[in-house]
Amino acid sequence: MTTLDRTTFPLTGTTRPAVAVRVINAIANLLRAWKNRRAVYRLGAMTDWELADIGLTRGDLHVAWREPFGVDPTTTLGSLAEARAVQAMRDATERAARQVC
């Protein structure tokens, strides 16, 4: 018999730490989403030029504000800005290809 055949930990009560960790993670995620939502509201005070510098538009802010409370709006803004950057790169590549031909 090896030491791996037997366990020294009782099998009862093992779910309590897992449940506590899930509850703590859920609370931490809600607090993070609330903090990031406040940051998105502060982005609303920026001018359109400043928003364009970071790859956003005023409409992107409205989309992020409409997300449910538990959803982190910064992930929405990040994906919108990334999609816009990818599209701009494709447009630039197409323009460059047209100029070469």
N, C-alpha and C positions, 0 to 999 in steps of 0.2 A: 504494500500500500504506500502511495506517495503522499506528499503533503498536499497535492492538488486534489486528492480524493475527498478531503473533508474541509469544511469551512469552519472558521472559528466565530464568524459573525452570525447572529441570529437572523433568520429570514423574515421574522415579523417586524413590522415597523420600518421597513426600508423605504417605503414610499413617502414617508413624511418629509425627509430632507428634499426629495425631488419636488414635491408639491411646494414646499417653502421656497425653493430656488425659482420655480416657475412664477410664483406670486411676486417675488422680489424683482425678477426680470420684467414682468408685466408692468409693475409700478415704475421701474427705471425707464422703460420704453415710453410710458405715458409722460413722465417728466421731461424726457428728451424731446418728445414730439411737441410738448407745450412750449419748451424753451425755443425750439426751432420755429414754431409758429409765430412767436413774438418777434423773432429775427426777420421772418418774412414780412410781417406787418411793418417793420422798420424799413424794409426795402421799398415800401410804398412811398416813402418820403423822398426817395431819390428821383432825380430827373430822368427823362427818357434817354438822354445821352449817357448818363452814368450807368443806367441799366444795360444799354447797348454795349458798353465796355465789358461787362461781365457776361454778355451773350443772352440777355433776357429782354423781354418786352413787357409792357404794362399788362397785356393780355395774359402772359404767363403767370403773373402774380395773381390775377383773378382766378385762373385755373387752380392754382395752389391753394388759394383761400377757400375754394369750394370743396376741398377734400374733407372727409369726415375728421372729427377731432382726434381720434386715435392714430390717424395716418400722418406720418412725418412729411410735411409739405416740401422740405428741402430735397427729398428724393425725387419728387415730381419736377421741381425746378431743374434739378441736375439732369434728368432725362430729357426734358424739353430743350435745354441749352445744348446738350450733347447731340441731339437729333438735328438741331439747327446748324451746328458746326459741321456735322457730317454732310448735310445737304449743301452747305457753302463750299465744302471741299470738292464735292462732286461737280458743282456748277463751275468752279474754277478749273477743274480738270477738263471739263467739256469745252470751256472757252479756249483753253490752251491748245486742245486738240484741233479745234476749228481754225485757229491761227496758223498752225503748222501746215495744215492741208491747203 
